């Protein structure tokens, strides 16, 4: 059976500043790099056949550190905006605490955690899944089904979409799931594309 390992990028500068980041292309912090090195050490011993990342540098920077730590720095990887973070529209760049004061904590929570409610001019998790999952099912999952080990470095919401699909979670269940930075989630995928085992867990939001 193949392994599918999902890793959310290390802390970014805007994570540190508590801003909505979305598609804004910010780098990881020194702490984010440390998180990536730690995750890479956790994954040592697994030989990867393929790697995928988003079109945003915080995920790419994390992936390169992971591959260095694993001992596969030359492994080719594919990058695609299908794996990008959810687009937060008009909220991008805004401080989350200030946004809560402006719009109300309940409204901001709905924008952040609901399945199908979009922030102004942005994407819902449902929208994110609509672009992430076709790419995942065409490019990534078949490799794991074929017995290969695949590493994906992406974002909280694109990974939530994948986790929701793999674990057959409902919209209500995925609302309670949060993907921590650089805490690998490893699935063993059987030849039918089903999850045979799982190591590491998303945490409650």
Secondary structure, 3 states (H helix, E strand, C coil): CEEEEEEECCCEHHHHCCECCCCCCCCECHHHHHHHHHHHHHCCCCCCCEEEECCCHHHHHHHHHHHHHHCCCCCCEEECHHHCCCCCHHHCCCEHHHHHHHHCHHHHHHHHHCCCCCCCCCCCHHHHHHHHHHHHHHHHHHHHHCCCCEEEEECHHHHHHHHHHHCCCCHHHHCCEECCECCCEEEEECCCCCEEEEECCCEEC
